[in-house]
Amino acid sequence: MILINVKYTVKDGQAEEFLEAVGEFTAATRAEEGNLWFDWYRSTENENEVLLVEAFKDDAGEAHVSSDHFAAGLEAMKPFLTATPQIISRTVDGEGWDRMGELKVD
């Protein structure tokens, strides 16, 4: 699968508005064939940092970045950002979450 983490730094006090602005992009991406997950998280240490964790089946990445909603999503983000987002994008084995070996809960 293709596993992607993108870290966004938004303007002071605009994280909630940012998440609202990417709502349609989020819904459209989650509906894509081959999308495994597309989840947003807020930093507990920096209120202006938002993290996107997304995953796609190996053959779905090109369709995602070529879609109309991808381009629209990028445009919706721009007014809220203070810097170019940071990204980690890797192909990894599997198509889902595994159980953590170091911590087991019965």
Phi and psi in degrees as GROMACS dihedral restraints (atoms count N, CA, C in turn):
[ dihedral_restraints ]
;  ai    aj    ak    al  type     phi  dphi    fc
    3     4     5     6     1   -96.7    20    10
    4     5     6     7     1   119.0    20    10
    6     7     8     9     1  -111.2    20    10
    7     8     9    10     1   126.0    20    10
    9    10    11    12     1  -130.0    20    10
   10    11    12    13     1   132.9    20    10
   12    13    14    15     1  -121.2    20    10
   13    14    15    16     1   128.9    20    10
   15    16    17    18     1  -126.7    20    10
   16    17    18    19     1   126.3    20    10
   18    19    20    21     1  -104.6    20    10
   19    20    21    22     1   121.8    20    10
   21    22    23    24     1  -110.1    20    10
   22    23    24    25     1   137.8    20    10
   24    25    26    27     1  -110.6    20    10
   25    26    27    28     1   117.2    20    10
   27    28    29    30     1  -102.8    20    10
   28    29    30    31     1   162.9    20    10
   30    31    32    33     1   -61.5    20    10
   31    32    33    34     1   151.1    20    10
   33    34    35    36     1   -48.2    20    10
   34    35    36    37     1   126.8    20    10
   36    37    38    39     1    73.0    20    10
   37    38    39    40     1    12.3    20    10
   39    40    41    42     1  -113.8    20    10
   40    41    42    43     1    14.2    20    10
   42    43    44    45     1   -62.1    20    10
   43    44    45    46     1   -43.1    20    10
   45    46    47    48     1   -63.4    20    10
   46    47    48    49     1   -43.2    20    10
   48    49    50    51     1   -64.4    20    10
   49    50    51    52     1   -38.3    20    10
   51    52    53    54     1   -58.6    20    10
   52    53    54    55     1   -49.2    20    10
   54    55    56    57     1   -63.1    20    10
   55    56    57    58     1   -35.3    20    10
   57    58    59    60     1   -66.7    20    10
   58    59    60    61     1   -41.0    20    10
   60    61    62    63     1   -65.2    20    10
   61    62    63    64     1   -27.3    20    10
   63    64    65    66     1   -97.4    20    10
   64    65    66    67     1    11.9    20    10
   66    67    68    69     1   -59.6    20    10
   67    68    69    70     1   -47.6    20    10
   69    70    71    72     1   -66.5    20    10
   70    71    72    73     1   -41.2    20    10
   72    73    74    75     1   -59.1    20    10
   73    74    75    76     1   -44.1    20    10
   75    76    77    78     1   -61.9    20    10
   76    77    78    79     1   -49.8    20    10
   78    79    80    81     1   -61.5    20    10
   79    80    81    82     1   -42.9    20    10
   81    82    83    84     1   -66.1    20    10
   82    83    84    85     1   -39.2    20    10
   84    85    86    87     1   -67.9    20    10
   85    86    87    88     1   -42.2    20    10
   87    88    89    90     1   -61.8    20    10
   88    89    90    91     1   -26.3    20    10
   90    91    92    93     1   -84.6    20    10
   91    92    93    94     1    -8.4    20    10
   93    94    95    96     1   -65.3    20    10
   94    95    96    97     1   141.6    20    10
   96    97    98    99     1   -66.3    20    10
   97    98    99   100     1   130.3    20    10
   99   100   101   102     1    96.3    20    10
  100   101   102   103     1    -9.1    20    10
  102   103   104   105     1   -77.5    20    10
  103   104   105   106     1   129.4    20    10
  105   106   107   108     1   -97.0    20    10
  106   107   108   109     1   -40.6    20    10
  108   109   110   111     1  -164.1    20    10
  109   110   111   112     1   160.0    20    10
  111   112   113   114     1  -155.8    20    10
  112   113   114   115     1    91.6    20    10
  114   115   116   117     1  -125.6    20    10
  115   116   117   118     1   137.7    20    10
  117   118   119   120     1  -102.3    20    10
  118   119   120   121     1   142.8    20    10
  120   121   122   123     1  -137.5    20    10
  121   122   123   124     1   147.1    20    10
  123   124   125   126     1  -103.3    20    10
  124   125   126   127     1   139.7    20    10
  126   127   128   129     1   -67.3    20    10
  127   128   129   130     1   141.4    20    10
  129   130   131   132     1   -85.6    20    10
  130   131   132   133     1   -11.0    20    10
  132   133   134   135     1  -106.9    20    10
  133   134   135   136     1   -21.6    20    10
  135   136   137   138     1  -138.0    20    10
  136   137   138   139     1   106.8    20    10
  138   139   140   141     1   -64.4    20    10
  139   140   141   142     1   -13.6    20    10
  141   142   143   144     1  -100.8    20    10
  142   143   144   145     1    11.0    20    10
  144   145   146   147     1  -111.3    20    10
  145   146   147   148     1   127.8    20    10
  147   148   149   150     1  -124.9    20    10
  148   149   150   151     1   135.7    20    10
  150   151   152   153     1  -116.3    20    10
  151   152   153   154     1   132.1    20    10
  153   154   155   156     1  -106.1    20    10
  154   155   156   157     1   126.0    20    10
  156   157   158   159     1  -116.2    20    10
  157   158   159   160     1   118.5    20    10
  159   160   161   162     1  -136.3    20    10
  160   161   162   163     1   154.0    20    10
  162   163   164   165     1  -147.2    20    10
  163   164   165   166     1   145.0    20    10
  165   166   167   168     1  -136.2    20    10
  166   167   168   169     1   152.3    20    10
  168   169   170   171     1   -61.6    20    10
  169   170   171   172     1   152.7    20    10
  171   172   173   174     1   -50.7    20    10
  172   173   174   175     1   -35.1    20    10
  174   175   176   177     1   -94.7    20    10
  175   176   177   178     1     8.6    20    10
  177   178   179   180     1  -102.3    20    10
  178   179   180   181     1    -9.5    20    10
  180   181   182   183     1   -63.7    20    10
  181   182   183   184     1   -43.5    20    10
  183   184   185   186     1   -64.0    20    10
  184   185   186   187     1   -41.8    20    10
  186   187   188   189     1   -62.4    20    10
  187   188   189   190     1   -36.8    20    10
  189   190   191   192     1   -63.2    20    10
  190   191   192   193     1   -53.8    20    10
  192   193   194   195     1   -73.0    20    10
  193   194   195   196     1   -13.6    20    10
  195   196   197   198     1   -93.9    20    10
  196   197   198   199     1    -3.9    20    10
  198   199   200   201     1   -77.1    20    10
  199   200   201   202     1   155.2    20    10
  201   202   203   204     1   -63.6    20    10
  202   203   204   205     1   -38.5    20    10
  204   205   206   207     1   -70.3    20    10
  205   206   207   208     1   -23.8    20    10
  207   208   209   210     1   -66.0    20    10
  208   209   210   211     1   -49.1    20    10
  210   211   212   213     1   -61.6    20    10
  211   212   213   214     1   -42.5    20    10
  213   214   215   216     1   -65.1    20    10
  214   215   216   217     1   -37.1    20    10
  216   217   218   219     1   -63.9    20    10
  217   218   219   220     1   -42.3    20    10
  219   220   221   222     1   -61.9    20    10
  220   221   222   223     1   -42.2    20    10
  222   223   224   225     1   -64.6    20    10
  223   224   225   226     1   -37.6    20    10
  225   226   227   228     1   -66.0    20    10
  226   227   228   229     1   -30.8    20    10
  228   229   230   231     1   -74.7    20    10
  229   230   231   232     1   -40.0    20    10
  231   232   233   234     1   -47.6    20    10
  232   233   234   235     1   -46.5    20    10
  234   235   236   237     1   -64.1    20    10
  235   236   237   238     1   -16.6    20    10
  237   238   239   240     1   -96.6    20    10
  238   239   240   241     1   -12.8    20    10
  240   241   242   243     1   -92.1    20    10
  241   242   243   244     1   147.0    20    10
  243   244   245   246     1  -103.6    20    10
  244   245   246   247     1   -12.4    20    10
  246   247   248   249     1  -157.0    20    10
  247   248   249   250     1   163.2    20    10
  249   250   251   252     1   -63.4    20    10
  250   251   252   253     1   130.6    20    10
  252   253   254   255     1   -60.4    20    10
  253   254   255   256     1   152.4    20    10
  255   256   257   258     1   -98.4    20    10
  256   257   258   259     1   142.5    20    10
  258   259   260   261     1  -136.7    20    10
  259   260   261   262     1   145.5    20    10
  261   262   263   264     1  -123.9    20    10
  262   263   264   265     1   122.9    20    10
  264   265   266   267     1  -133.1    20    10
  265   266   267   268     1   119.7    20    10
  267   268   269   270     1  -140.1    20    10
  268   269   270   271     1   150.7    20    10
  270   271   272   273     1   -93.8    20    10
  271   272   273   274     1   126.5    20    10
  273   274   275   276     1  -129.9    20    10
  274   275   276   277     1   159.0    20    10
  276   277   278   279     1   -68.1    20    10
  277   278   279   280     1   148.3    20    10
  279   280   281   282     1    98.4    20    10
  280   281   282   283     1   176.1    20    10
  282   283   284   285     1  -141.0    20    10
  283   284   285   286     1    33.4    20    10
  285   286   287   288     1   179.4    20    10
  286   287   288   289     1  -174.8    20    10
  288   289   290   291     1   -80.9    20    10
  289   290   291   292     1   143.6    20    10
  291   292   293   294     1  -106.4    20    10
  292   293   294   295     1   165.2    20    10
  294   295   296   297     1   -80.5    20    10
  295   296   297   298     1   142.5    20    10
  297   298   299   300     1   -71.8    20    10
  298   299   300   301     1   127.9    20    10
  300   301   302   303     1   -78.3    20    10
  301   302   303   304     1   -28.4    20    10
  303   304   305   306     1   -82.9    20    10
  304   305   306   307     1   -14.5    20    10
  306   307   308   309     1  -139.1    20    10
  307   308   309   310     1   113.5    20    10
  309   310   311   312     1  -116.8    20    10
  310   311   312   313     1   135.9    20    10
  312   313   314   315     1  -121.4    20    10
  313   314   315   316     1   125.5    20    10
